[in-house]
Amino acid sequence: ELLGVSKEFTVRTADTGRARLSAVDGVSLTVRSGRTLGVVGESGCGKSTLARVIVGLHRAAGGEMIFDGAQVAVSSPHRKASNRMQMVFQDPSSALNPRITIGDSIAFPLRVQRWTRRDTERRVTEVIKDVGLPPAYANSYPHQLSGGQRQRVNIARALAVKPSLIVLDEAVSALDKSIQAQVLNLLTDLQDEYGLTYVFISHDLNVVEYISDDVLVMYLGQAVEQAPAAALYAEPLHPYTQLLLSSIPELDPTRSSRRQPLDLQQAREKGDGELPSPIDPPTGCRFRTRCPFAMDICAQRRPQPVESRPGHQVACHLYASQASNDKATPQSLE
Ligand code: SF4
């Protein structure tokens, strides 16, 4: 569980020289153990930064994280990436050292942990088999494998240290569709077998729908909606989620009418506008410059999350009155 996690970067700008970029701003989320949380949003919405904060590759500016029942100091300068949390990146080639064998790549984190030679060899063979590759591939080099096979190796390397959480950042985006399906099926098989928890970050809404139990939607560094995947895709509440889902090809025509925003045409015209800069984001609701339903209050106050339906949280002033009627209290999504 993440509570109000933020991350800023200092960036150079043409006019003022330096500026603070709010990449992740007060994001809270819950990942159920043994399940998959999909994280979606346009490029630049902060989802990859969030991924790195979770596994400890970035230090957060503030916020809390509860993992396996214990508090993790996400903003500590001394925080080290935990073996219980591993990450798989988008590009299967650049994540592997071309000069060392697949077996040595997978063994590296085990050697860091001072596993014995025998146990390391045994574990490498085990995880290579787990990801559906022949054990003999341990002696191959990355260039001898296809893109899909290299991504299997990256998954094997993440698995080697027996993590409970794997963050997958655009992990199938660089693969052909048919290979994507194989890797997604592999991930679900591994999850079933080892009880793994995934945070699956992707811009591909169809892939996220396929693999996720729950989905978090991010816009300009903030979480705007979190819900069980089926509920979110069938009936998105936040205007941004509605816009996002209306732009993907509908594979199931029977559902198309349920994805439409109140005024899709208007929403598209306004929503197709440029993503504002995270250096100087809009006041109040960050989506207001593209939202067809923006009201005066949207410029003045950041919408607080409300649980509009059981397990379905949305941060939008359109639902605030419903929340006060229901006496709902703001939930963890901020
Ligand atoms: Fe649109 Fe206002 Fe809701 Fe933001 S808070 S999504 S601007 S209606």
Boltz pocket constraint, residues with backbone or C-beta under 6 A from the ligand:
constraints:
  - pocket:
      binder: B
      contacts: [[A, 238], [A, 239], [A, 240], [A, 285], [A, 286], [A, 287], [A, 288], [A, 289], [A, 291], [A, 292], [A, 293], [A, 294], [A, 295], [A, 298], [A, 303], [A, 315], [A, 316], [A, 317], [A, 318]]
      max_distance: 6.0
